[in-house]
Amino acid sequence: MATRMLYRHPGKHAIHGDFFDYIIADQANVAALIKDGWWMTTTQALENSNLDATQTDSKKNDTPETDSNQTDSKKNDTPETDSKKKA
């Protein structure tokens, strides 16, 4: 039986400069999968994504969130003074 690769955006696989999920489906199931949000090309998946282009681009460059407790505890640290270093 013939198979077809289908794509969905966003996903976890780096393809064509963005991130997509993909499946390999029997040709007989393609129409039902397209109705379920899968696309025949990465371009179609990107164009029909629930995210707009600005959301997608910003997610690529996001830095991981830090634990706010860690940040707060560092704010409370007092810097060493010369008198502490000599002791």
C-alpha positions in Angstrom: 0.0 0.0 0.0 1.2 3.5 -0.8 2.2 5.8 2.1 2.4 9.5 2.5 4.3 11.8 5.0 2.1 14.4 6.6 3.1 17.4 8.8 1.7 19.5 11.6 3.0 22.8 13.1 4.3 23.4 15.7 6.2 20.2 16.5 9.4 18.9 18.0 11.3 18.0 14.8 13.5 20.6 13.1 12.6 20.6 9.4 13.1 23.4 6.8 14.1 26.0 9.4 11.1 25.5 11.8 9.7 22.8 14.0 7.1 20.2 12.9 5.6 16.9 13.8 5.2 14.3 11.1 3.6 11.0 10.5 3.8 8.4 7.7 0.2 7.3 6.9 -1.4 4.9 4.5 -2.7 6.8 1.4 -6.2 5.6 2.3 -6.1 7.5 5.6 -4.7 10.8 4.3 -8.1 12.6 3.8 -9.2 11.9 7.3 -5.8 13.0 8.7 -6.0 16.3 6.8 -9.3 16.9 8.4 -7.7 16.3 11.7 -5.0 19.0 11.2 -2.2 17.3 9.2 -0.9 18.7 6.0 0.8 17.4 2.9 3.7 19.8 3.0 5.6 21.8 5.7 4.6 25.0 3.9 0.9 24.1 4.2 1.4 23.1 7.9 3.1 26.4 8.7 0.5 28.5 6.8 -2.3 26.8 8.6 -0.7 26.7 12.0 -2.6 27.9 15.1 0.4 30.1 15.8 1.1 33.2 13.8 4.6 33.9 12.4 5.6 36.3 15.2 4.7 33.7 17.9 6.7 31.1 16.1 9.8 33.3 15.6 9.8 34.4 19.2 9.6 30.9 20.6 12.7 29.9 18.6 14.8 32.5 20.4 13.3 32.3 23.9 15.7 31.7 26.7 14.7 29.1 29.2 12.8 30.5 32.2 14.7 30.6 35.4 13.4 29.8 38.8 12.2 33.0 40.4 13.2 31.8 43.9 16.8 31.4 42.7 16.8 34.9 41.3 15.3 36.4 44.5 17.9 34.6 46.7 20.7 36.1 44.6 19.2 39.6 45.1 19.5 39.1 48.9 23.2 38.1 48.8 25.5 40.7 50.2 28.7 41.3 48.3 32.0 40.5 50.0 33.8 43.5 51.4 37.5 43.9 51.8 37.3 43.3 55.6 35.6 40.0 55.1 38.2 38.8 52.6 41.1 39.6 55.0 39.6 37.7 57.9 
